[in-house]
Amino acid sequence: MAARLRKGDQVVVISGKDKGKTGKIARVLVEDDKVVVEGVNLIKRHMRPTPKAPQGGILEREAPLYASKVMPIDPKTGKGTRVRFKIDGDKKVRIAVKSGEELPAAAARAE
């Protein structure tokens, strides 16, 4: 099955405490249907000092969000959009429903 969301996609959060925030997908957890978005859904983790990390302290890190809480950003309008799939020759491409533009693939995004 083709993925609606992929690592590196720019997304907007559509519900919850971080509604309206945007970021790039850092990881996709397929088994749990969750995504980790950079700078969104930050949690504080209290770390005890260990030989590996002698400093310890309170660390802030991103926690996974349910994939249904985020939408890819339309490359044309800059707003959230749903995703449609289209067969283009032998490839299946993702299309932004609002503008009809093709969502960029991971290879094209690597800068």
Buried (B, 14 or more C-beta within 10 A) or exposed (E): EEEBBBBBBBBBBEEEEBEEBBBBBBEBEEEEEBBBBEEBBEEEEEEEEEEEEEEEEEEEEBEBBEBEBBBBBBBEEEEBBEBEEEEEEEEEBBBBEEEEBBBBEEEEBEE
